[in-house]
């Protein structure tokens, strides 16, 4: 299995390690989550250079609450420790592939500059 379970204890290490990390917030009772699961798993096998993690929102309630997850499935993507995507809803395989490609093609210098600019604006009243 190419996906890994993400918990409060390994989240920081996983996201902070750099590269591209995709997190699937799900629950066993969620029909759309069960439909998206095999798509997420297949993508993980196609992209062994990326981390594909699954967060069971029932077992990791505090973690889900920390990310303000209100609808599942929710997919979050981090690149180099920076959150670059967060959206609820199950995706089909081609949409997920396109999203992964878009994240791979991000200009991270530009993203870091945008994050710094937003942080600077956040400090102003």
DSSP file (Angstrom, degrees, kcal/mol; ACC not computed):
  #  RESIDUE AA STRUCTURE BP1 BP2  ACC     N-H-->O    O-->H-N    N-H-->O    O-->H-N    TCO  KAPPA ALPHA  PHI   PSI    X-CA   Y-CA   Z-CA
    1    1 A X              0   0    0      0, 0.0    40,-0.0     0, 0.0     0, 0.0   0.000 360.0 360.0 360.0 128.4    0.0    0.0    0.0
    2    2 A X        +     0   0    0     39,-0.2    50,-0.5     2,-0.1     2,-0.2   0.634 360.0  80.9 -89.7 -15.2    1.5    3.3   -1.1
    3    3 A X        -     0   0    0     48,-0.1     2,-0.3    50,-0.0    50,-0.2  -0.545  66.6-149.6 -87.7 159.6   -0.6    5.6    1.2
    4    4 A X  E     -a   53   0A   0     48,-2.3    50,-2.7    -2,-0.2     2,-0.4  -0.950  19.3-109.1-129.0 152.1    0.3    6.1    4.8
    5    5 A X  E     -a   54   0A   0     -2,-0.3     2,-0.5    48,-0.2    50,-0.2  -0.623  31.2-152.0 -78.1 129.7   -1.8    6.9    7.8
    6    6 A X        +     0   0    0     48,-2.7    50,-0.4    -2,-0.4     2,-0.3  -0.903  21.0 169.2-107.6 129.6   -1.3   10.4    9.1
    7    7 A X    >>  -     0   0    0     -2,-0.5     4,-1.4    48,-0.1     3,-0.8  -0.759  52.1 -94.2-127.8 173.8   -1.9   11.1   12.8
    8    8 A X  H 3> S+     0   0    0     -2,-0.3     4,-0.5     1,-0.2     3,-0.1   0.859 123.3  56.1 -57.2 -34.8   -1.2   14.1   15.1
    9    9 A X  H 34 S+     0   0    0      1,-0.2    -1,-0.2     2,-0.1     4,-0.2   0.744 118.0  29.0 -75.6 -22.5    2.1   12.4   16.0
   10   10 A X  H <> S+     0   0    0     -3,-0.8     4,-2.1     2,-0.1    -1,-0.2   0.424  94.3  91.7-116.9   2.2    3.5   12.2   12.4
   11   11 A X  H  X S+     0   0    0     -4,-1.4     4,-2.9     2,-0.2     5,-0.4   0.959  87.8  46.2 -61.6 -53.5    1.8   15.1   10.7
   12   12 A X  H  X S+     0   0    0     -4,-0.5     4,-2.5     1,-0.2    -1,-0.2   0.907 115.0  47.2 -59.8 -44.1    4.5   17.7   11.3
   13   13 A X  H  > S+     0   0    0     -4,-0.2     4,-0.8     2,-0.2    -1,-0.2   0.891 114.3  48.4 -63.4 -40.1    7.3   15.4   10.2
   14   14 A X  H  < S+     0   0    0     -4,-2.1     3,-0.5     2,-0.2    -2,-0.2   0.952 118.9  35.8 -67.7 -51.2    5.4   14.3    7.1
   15   15 A X  H >< S+     0   0    0     -4,-2.9     3,-1.1     1,-0.2    66,-0.4   0.873 116.8  54.3 -71.7 -36.9    4.5   17.8    5.9
   16   16 A X  H 3< S+     0   0    0     -4,-2.5    -1,-0.2    -5,-0.4    -2,-0.2   0.606  86.5  81.4 -74.4 -11.6    7.8   19.3    7.0
   17   17 A X  T 3< S-     0   0    0     -4,-0.8    -1,-0.2    -3,-0.5    -2,-0.1   0.624  97.0-128.8 -71.1 -11.1   10.0   16.8    5.1
   18   18 A X    <   +     0   0    0     -3,-1.1    -1,-0.2     1,-0.2    60,-0.1  -0.303  65.4  80.7  91.1-178.5    9.5   18.8    1.9
   19   19 A X  S    S-     0   0    0     -3,-0.1    61,-2.4    -2,-0.1     2,-0.5  -0.323  95.0 -35.2  73.6-161.9    8.4   17.7   -1.5
   20   20 A X  E     -B   79   0A   0     29,-0.3    31,-2.5    59,-0.2     2,-0.5  -0.853  57.4-176.8-103.0 127.4    4.7   17.2   -2.4
   21   21 A X  E     -Bc  78  51A   0     57,-2.8    57,-2.9    -2,-0.5     2,-0.5  -0.988   6.8-164.9-126.0 122.9    2.4   15.8    0.3
   22   22 A X  E     -Bc  77  52A   0     29,-3.1    31,-3.4    -2,-0.5     2,-0.5  -0.928   6.2-163.6-107.4 129.6   -1.3   15.0   -0.5
   23   23 A X  E     -Bc  76  53A   0     53,-3.4    53,-2.5    -2,-0.5     2,-0.6  -0.963   5.0-161.6-117.7 126.2   -3.6   14.5    2.5
   24   24 A X  E     -Bc  75  54A   0     29,-2.7    31,-2.8    -2,-0.5     2,-0.6  -0.924   7.0-157.1-105.6 111.7   -7.0   12.8    2.1
   25   25 A X  E     +Bc  74  55A   0     49,-3.0    49,-1.5    -2,-0.6    48,-0.7  -0.818  35.1 146.7 -89.2 122.4   -9.3   13.6    5.1
   26   26 A X  E     - c   0  56A   0     29,-2.5    31,-3.2    -2,-0.6    32,-0.4  -0.854  37.7-146.0-147.4 173.2  -11.9   10.8    5.2
   27   27 A X    >   -     0   0    0     -2,-0.3     3,-1.4    29,-0.2     7,-0.2  -0.981  27.5-122.3-147.8 149.8  -14.1    8.5    7.3
   28   28 A X  T 3  S+     0   0    0     -2,-0.3     6,-0.1     1,-0.3    -1,-0.1   0.808 111.2  54.5 -62.3 -31.6  -15.2    4.9    6.9
   29   29 A X  T 3  S+     0   0    0      4,-0.0     2,-0.7    -3,-0.0    -1,-0.3   0.554  85.6 101.1 -79.7  -7.7  -18.9    5.8    6.9
   30   30 A X    <>  -     0   0    0     -3,-1.4     4,-2.1     1,-0.2     5,-0.2  -0.703  56.7-161.4 -89.3 112.8  -18.5    8.4    4.1
   31   31 A X  H  > S+     0   0    0     -2,-0.7     4,-1.9     1,-0.2     5,-0.2   0.928  92.4  48.1 -58.4 -50.4  -19.7    7.1    0.7
   32   32 A X  H  > S+     0   0    0      1,-0.2     4,-2.2     2,-0.2    -1,-0.2   0.856 110.2  54.6 -60.4 -32.7  -17.8    9.7   -1.4
   33   33 A X  H  > S+     0   0    0      2,-0.2     4,-2.1     1,-0.2    -1,-0.2   0.919 107.4  49.1 -64.4 -43.0  -14.7    9.0    0.7
   34   34 A X  H  X S+     0   0    0     -4,-2.1     4,-0.7     1,-0.2    -2,-0.2   0.840 112.0  49.6 -65.6 -32.6  -14.9    5.3   -0.1
   35   35 A X  H  X S+     0   0    0     -4,-1.9     4,-0.5    -5,-0.2    -1,-0.2   0.879 114.1  44.3 -71.8 -37.9  -15.3    6.2   -3.8
   36   36 A X  H  X S+     0   0    0     -4,-2.2     4,-2.6     1,-0.2     3,-0.4   0.784  96.0  79.2 -77.2 -27.7  -12.3    8.5   -3.8
   37   37 A X  H  X S+     0   0    0     -4,-2.1     4,-2.6     1,-0.2     5,-0.2   0.890  93.6  45.2 -49.9 -52.7  -10.1    6.1   -1.8
   38   38 A X  H  X S+     0   0    0     -4,-0.7     4,-2.4     1,-0.2    -1,-0.2   0.849 113.0  52.0 -64.1 -32.2   -9.1    3.8   -4.7
   39   39 A X  H  X S+     0   0    0     -4,-0.5     4,-2.2    -3,-0.4    -1,-0.2   0.922 111.8  46.2 -66.4 -44.2   -8.5    6.8   -7.0
   40   40 A X  H  X S+     0   0    0     -4,-2.6     4,-1.9     2,-0.2    -2,-0.2   0.910 113.2  49.9 -63.5 -43.6   -6.2    8.3   -4.3
   41   41 A X  H  X S+     0   0    0     -4,-2.6     4,-1.5    -5,-0.2    -2,-0.2   0.912 110.0  50.1 -62.0 -44.6   -4.4    4.9   -3.8
   42   42 A X  H  X S+     0   0    0     -4,-2.4     4,-1.5     1,-0.2    -1,-0.2   0.906 109.9  50.6 -62.5 -41.7   -3.9    4.5   -7.6
   43   43 A X  H  X S+     0   0    0     -4,-2.2     4,-1.3     1,-0.2    -1,-0.2   0.878 105.8  56.7 -63.2 -36.7   -2.4    8.0   -7.8
   44   44 A X  H  < S+     0   0    0     -4,-1.9    -1,-0.2     1,-0.2     6,-0.2   0.862 107.2  48.3 -63.8 -34.2   -0.1    7.2   -4.9
   45   45 A X  H  < S+     0   0    0     -4,-1.5     3,-0.4     1,-0.2    -1,-0.2   0.800 110.7  51.0 -75.6 -28.3    1.3    4.2   -6.9
   46   46 A X  H  < S+     0   0    0     -4,-1.5     2,-0.3     1,-0.2    -2,-0.2   0.696 116.4  41.8 -78.4 -19.8    1.8    6.3  -10.0
   47   47 A X    ><  +     0   0    0     -4,-1.3     3,-1.9    -5,-0.1    -1,-0.2  -0.594  61.7 161.7-128.6  69.6    3.7    9.0   -8.0
   48   48 A X  T 3  S+     0   0    0     -3,-0.4    -1,-0.1     1,-0.3     4,-0.1   0.648  72.4  67.9 -67.1 -12.2    6.1    7.1   -5.6
   49   49 A X  T 3  S+     0   0    0     -3,-0.1   -29,-0.3     2,-0.1    -1,-0.3   0.529  95.7  67.7 -82.5  -5.8    8.1   10.3   -5.2
   50   50 A X  S <  S-     0   0    0     -3,-1.9     2,-0.5    -6,-0.2   -29,-0.2  -0.746  84.3-118.2-111.4 160.0    5.2   12.0   -3.4
   51   51 A X  E     - c   0  21A   0    -31,-2.5   -29,-3.1    -2,-0.3     2,-0.6  -0.875  22.9-168.7 -99.2 127.3    3.7   11.3    0.0
   52   52 A X  E     + c   0  22A   0     -2,-0.5   -48,-2.3   -50,-0.5     2,-0.3  -0.955  14.8 179.7-114.9 109.8    0.0   10.3    0.0
   53   53 A X  E     -ac   4  23A   0    -31,-3.4   -29,-2.7    -2,-0.6     2,-0.4  -0.853  17.6-150.8-115.5 148.7   -1.4   10.4    3.5
   54   54 A X  E     -ac   5  24A   0    -50,-2.7   -48,-2.7    -2,-0.3     2,-0.6  -0.967   3.7-159.3-119.8 132.7   -4.8    9.6    4.8
   55   55 A X  E     - c   0  25A   0    -31,-2.8   -29,-2.5    -2,-0.4     2,-0.9  -0.940  12.0-146.2-111.9 112.5   -6.3   11.2    7.9
   56   56 A X  E  >  - c   0  26A   0     -2,-0.6     4,-2.6   -50,-0.4     3,-0.2  -0.689   9.5-158.6 -76.8 107.7   -9.2    9.2    9.4
   57   57 A X  T  4 S+     0   0    0    -31,-3.2    -1,-0.2    -2,-0.9   -30,-0.2   0.707  88.4  55.1 -67.4 -19.3  -11.3   12.1   10.7
   58   58 A X  T >4 S+     0   0    0    -32,-0.4     3,-0.5     1,-0.1    -1,-0.2   0.903 116.1  35.7 -76.0 -43.3  -13.0    9.8   13.2
   59   59 A X  T 34 S+     0   0    0      1,-0.2    -2,-0.2    -3,-0.2     2,-0.2   0.779 125.2  42.0 -79.5 -27.9   -9.8    8.6   14.8
   60   60 A X  T 3X  +     0   0    0     -4,-2.6     4,-2.5     1,-0.2    -1,-0.2  -0.461  66.2 149.4-119.4  57.7   -8.0   12.0   14.5
   61   61 A X  H <> S+     0   0    0     -3,-0.5     4,-2.7     1,-0.2     5,-0.2   0.883  74.1  50.8 -60.0 -41.7  -10.7   14.5   15.4
   62   62 A X  H  > S+     0   0    0      2,-0.2     4,-2.3     1,-0.2    -1,-0.2   0.895 110.8  49.0 -65.2 -39.1   -8.3   17.0   16.9
   63   63 A X  H  > S+     0   0    0      2,-0.2     4,-1.3     1,-0.2    -2,-0.2   0.934 112.8  46.8 -65.5 -46.2   -6.2   16.9   13.7
   64   64 A X  H  <>S+     0   0    0     -4,-2.5     5,-2.5     1,-0.2     3,-0.3   0.906 112.9  50.0 -61.8 -41.5   -9.3   17.4   11.5
   65   65 A X  H ><5S+     0   0    0     -4,-2.7     3,-1.5     1,-0.2    -1,-0.2   0.890 105.1  57.6 -64.3 -39.0  -10.5   20.2   13.7
   66   66 A X  H 3<5S+     0   0    0     -4,-2.3    -1,-0.2     1,-0.3    -2,-0.2   0.815 110.3  43.5 -61.3 -31.0   -7.1   21.9   13.5
   67   67 A X  T 3<5S-     0   0    0     -4,-1.3    -1,-0.3    -3,-0.3    -2,-0.2   0.363 113.7-121.3 -93.4   4.0   -7.4   22.0    9.7
   68   68 A X  T < 5 -     0   0    0     -3,-1.5     2,-0.6     1,-0.2    -3,-0.2   0.886  42.7-179.6  57.1  43.1  -11.0   23.1   10.0
   69   69 A X      < +     0   0    0     -5,-2.5    -1,-0.2     1,-0.2     3,-0.1  -0.648  16.4 158.4 -75.3 118.8  -12.3   20.1    8.1
   70   70 A X        +     0   0    0     -2,-0.6     2,-0.3     1,-0.3    -1,-0.2   0.478  63.2  37.1-118.3  -9.8  -16.1   20.5    7.8
   71   71 A X  S    S-     0   0    0     18,-0.0     2,-0.3   -46,-0.0    -1,-0.3  -0.997  84.3-109.5-145.0 138.8  -16.8   18.3    4.8
   72   72 A X  S    S+     0   0    0     -2,-0.3   -40,-0.2    16,-0.1   -39,-0.2  -0.938  87.8  39.9-127.7 152.2  -15.2   15.0    3.7
   73   73 A X  S    S+     0   0    0    -48,-0.7    16,-3.7    -2,-0.3     2,-0.4   0.517  74.8 171.9 -70.9 149.2  -13.5   13.9    1.7
   74   74 A X  E     -BD  25  88A   0    -49,-1.5   -49,-3.0    14,-0.3     2,-0.5  -0.998  18.1-153.9-124.1 132.6  -11.2   16.9    1.7
   75   75 A X  E     -BD  24  87A   0     12,-2.5    12,-2.2    -2,-0.4     2,-0.4  -0.916  12.1-176.8-106.7 128.9   -8.0   16.9   -0.2
   76   76 A X  E     -BD  23  86A   0    -53,-2.5   -53,-3.4    -2,-0.5     2,-0.4  -0.970   6.1-162.7-121.6 141.7   -5.1   19.1    1.0
   77   77 A X  E     -BD  22  85A   0      8,-2.5     7,-3.0    -2,-0.4     8,-1.4  -0.989   4.2-171.3-127.6 134.1   -1.8   19.4   -0.9
   78   78 A X  E     -BD  21  83A   0    -57,-2.9   -57,-2.8    -2,-0.4     2,-0.4  -0.935   3.8-168.0-119.0 143.0    1.5   20.8    0.5
   79   79 A X  E >  S-BD  20  82A   0      3,-2.6     3,-1.9    -2,-0.4   -59,-0.2  -0.988  78.8 -12.2-131.9 126.4    4.6   21.5   -1.4
   80   80 A X  T 3  S-     0   0    0    -61,-2.4   -60,-0.1    -2,-0.4    -1,-0.1   0.856 130.8 -54.4  53.0  38.3    7.8   22.2    0.5
   81   81 A X  T 3  S+     0   0    0    -62,-0.5     2,-0.5   -66,-0.4    -1,-0.3   0.448 114.6 115.7  81.2   0.6    5.8   22.5    3.7
   82   82 A X  E <   -D   79   0A   0     -3,-1.9    -3,-2.6   -67,-0.1     2,-0.4  -0.893  69.1-123.1-107.5 129.0    3.4   25.2    2.3
   83   83 A X  E     +D   78   0A   0     -2,-0.5    -5,-0.3    -5,-0.2     3,-0.1  -0.566  37.9 165.2 -69.0 122.0   -0.3   24.5    1.8
   84   84 A X  E     +     0   0A   0     -7,-3.0     2,-0.3    -2,-0.4    -6,-0.2   0.464  61.0  26.1-118.3  -6.4   -1.1   25.0   -1.9
   85   85 A X  E     +D   77   0A   0     -8,-1.4    -8,-2.5     2,-0.0    -1,-0.3  -0.959  50.7 164.6-158.4 138.2   -4.5   23.4   -2.2
   86   86 A X  E     +D   76   0A   0     -2,-0.3     2,-0.3   -10,-0.2   -10,-0.2  -0.834  18.7 145.7-155.5 117.1   -7.4   22.6    0.1
   87   87 A X  E     -D   75   0A   0    -12,-2.2   -12,-2.5    -2,-0.3     2,-0.1  -0.968  37.5-130.4-155.2 133.1  -10.8   21.6   -1.3
   88   88 A X  E     +D   74   0A   0     -2,-0.3   -14,-0.3   -14,-0.3   -16,-0.1  -0.484  61.9  71.5 -79.1 157.8  -13.6   19.3   -0.2
   89   89 A X  S    S-     0   0    0    -16,-3.7   -16,-0.2    -2,-0.1     2,-0.2   0.026  80.3 -83.3 114.8 142.0  -15.2   16.8   -2.6
   90   90 A X        -     0   0    0    -18,-0.1     2,-0.3   -16,-0.1   -57,-0.1  -0.517  43.4-151.2 -73.8 141.2  -14.2   13.6   -4.3
   91   91 A X        -     0   0    0     -2,-0.2     2,-0.1   -55,-0.0   -52,-0.1  -0.821  10.7-123.8-110.7 151.6  -12.2   13.9   -7.4
   92   92 A X     >  -     0   0    0     -2,-0.3     4,-2.4     1,-0.1     5,-0.2  -0.466  37.1 -99.9 -84.6 169.9  -12.1   11.6  -10.5
   93   93 A X  H  > S+     0   0    0      1,-0.2     4,-2.6     2,-0.2     5,-0.2   0.887 120.2  49.4 -60.5 -43.4   -8.7   10.3  -11.6
   94   94 A X  H  > S+     0   0    0      2,-0.2     4,-2.2     1,-0.2    -1,-0.2   0.884 111.7  49.0 -68.5 -36.2   -8.1   12.7  -14.4
   95   95 A X  H  > S+     0   0    0      2,-0.2     4,-2.2     1,-0.2    -1,-0.2   0.920 112.3  48.4 -66.6 -42.8   -8.9   15.7  -12.2
   96   96 A X  H  X S+     0   0    0     -4,-2.4     4,-2.5     2,-0.2    -2,-0.2   0.914 111.1  50.8 -62.8 -42.7   -6.6   14.5   -9.5
   97   97 A X  H  X S+     0   0    0     -4,-2.6     4,-2.3     1,-0.2    -1,-0.2   0.911 110.8  48.9 -60.6 -43.0   -3.8   13.9  -12.1
   98   98 A X  H  X S+     0   0    0     -4,-2.2     4,-2.3     2,-0.2    -1,-0.2   0.883 110.9  50.4 -64.0 -38.6   -4.3   17.4  -13.5
   99   99 A X  H  X S+     0   0    0     -4,-2.2     4,-2.3     2,-0.2    -2,-0.2   0.914 109.7  49.7 -65.6 -43.8   -4.1   18.8  -10.0
  100  100 A X  H  X S+     0   0    0     -4,-2.5     4,-2.4     1,-0.2    -2,-0.2   0.918 111.1  50.0 -60.9 -43.4   -0.9   16.9   -9.2
  101  101 A X  H  X S+     0   0    0     -4,-2.3     4,-1.7     1,-0.2    -1,-0.2   0.908 109.5  51.3 -62.3 -41.8    0.6   18.2  -12.5
  102  102 A X  H  < S+     0   0    0     -4,-2.3     4,-0.3     1,-0.2    -1,-0.2   0.904 110.7  48.1 -63.0 -41.0   -0.3   21.7  -11.6
  103  103 A X  H >< S+     0   0    0     -4,-2.3     3,-1.1     1,-0.2    -1,-0.2   0.893 109.3  53.3 -67.1 -39.3    1.3   21.4   -8.1
  104  104 A X  H 3< S+     0   0    0     -4,-2.4    -1,-0.2     1,-0.2    -2,-0.2   0.846 110.0  49.2 -61.2 -33.3    4.4   19.9   -9.7
  105  105 A X  T 3< S+     0   0    0     -4,-1.7    -1,-0.2    -5,-0.2    -2,-0.2   0.403  82.3 125.1 -90.9   2.2    4.6   23.0  -12.1
  106  106 A X    <   -     0   0    0     -3,-1.1     2,-1.1    -4,-0.3     3,-0.1  -0.326  65.8-126.6 -61.4 142.2    4.2   25.6   -9.4
  107  107 A X     >  -     0   0    0      1,-0.2     4,-2.1     2,-0.0     3,-0.4  -0.802  25.5-167.7 -86.2  99.1    6.9   28.3   -9.2
  108  108 A X  H  > S+     0   0    0     -2,-1.1     4,-2.7     1,-0.3     5,-0.2   0.765  82.5  60.0 -68.7 -24.9    7.7   27.8   -5.5
  109  109 A X  H  > S+     0   0    0      2,-0.2     4,-1.9     1,-0.2    -1,-0.3   0.920 108.9  45.4 -64.3 -41.0    9.8   31.0   -5.4
  110  110 A X  H  > S+     0   0    0     -3,-0.4     4,-2.4     2,-0.2    -2,-0.2   0.910 112.3  51.0 -66.0 -42.9    6.6   32.9   -6.4
  111  111 A X  H  X S+     0   0    0     -4,-2.1     4,-2.6     1,-0.2    -2,-0.2   0.932 110.3  49.0 -61.1 -46.0    4.5   30.9   -3.9
  112  112 A X  H  X S+     0   0    0     -4,-2.7     4,-2.4     1,-0.2    -1,-0.2   0.886 110.4  51.6 -61.9 -38.2    6.9   31.8   -1.1
  113  113 A X  H  X S+     0   0    0     -4,-1.9     4,-2.3     2,-0.2    -1,-0.2   0.903 110.4  48.6 -64.8 -40.7    6.9   35.4   -2.1
  114  114 A X  H  X S+     0   0    0     -4,-2.4     4,-2.5     2,-0.2    -2,-0.2   0.908 111.3  49.8 -64.9 -42.1    3.1   35.4   -2.0
  115  115 A X  H  X S+     0   0    0     -4,-2.6     4,-2.3     2,-0.2    -2,-0.2   0.918 112.0  48.2 -62.9 -43.0    3.0   33.7    1.4
  116  116 A X  H  X S+     0   0    0     -4,-2.4     4,-2.1     2,-0.2    -2,-0.2   0.901 111.4  50.2 -64.4 -40.5    5.5   36.3    2.7
  117  117 A X  H  X S+     0   0    0     -4,-2.3     4,-2.1     2,-0.2    -2,-0.2   0.909 111.5  48.1 -64.9 -41.8    3.4   39.2    1.3
  118  118 A X  H  X S+     0   0    0     -4,-2.5     4,-2.1     2,-0.2    -2,-0.2   0.885 110.4  51.7 -66.0 -38.0    0.2   37.8    2.9
  119  119 A X  H  X S+     0   0    0     -4,-2.3     4,-0.8     1,-0.2    -1,-0.2   0.886 110.1  49.9 -65.1 -37.8    2.0   37.4    6.2
  120  120 A X  H  < S+     0   0    0     -4,-2.1     3,-0.4     1,-0.2     4,-0.3   0.886 111.9  47.1 -67.1 -39.6    3.2   41.0    6.0
  121  121 A X  H >< S+     0   0    0     -4,-2.1     3,-1.4     1,-0.2    -2,-0.2   0.828 104.1  62.5 -70.0 -32.7   -0.3   42.2    5.2
  122  122 A X  H 3< S+     0   0    0     -4,-2.1    -1,-0.2     1,-0.3    -2,-0.2   0.770  98.5  56.3 -65.0 -25.0   -1.8   40.1    8.0
  123  123 A X  T 3< S+     0   0    0     -4,-0.8     2,-0.3    -3,-0.4    -1,-0.3   0.581  94.0  83.7 -82.8  -9.2    0.2   42.1   10.5
  124  124 A X    <         0   0    0     -3,-1.4    -3,-0.0    -4,-0.3     0, 0.0  -0.744 360.0 360.0 -98.2 143.1   -1.2   45.5    9.4
  125  125 A X              0   0    0     -2,-0.3    -1,-0.1     0, 0.0    -3,-0.1   0.440 360.0 360.0 -93.1 360.0   -4.6   46.7   10.7
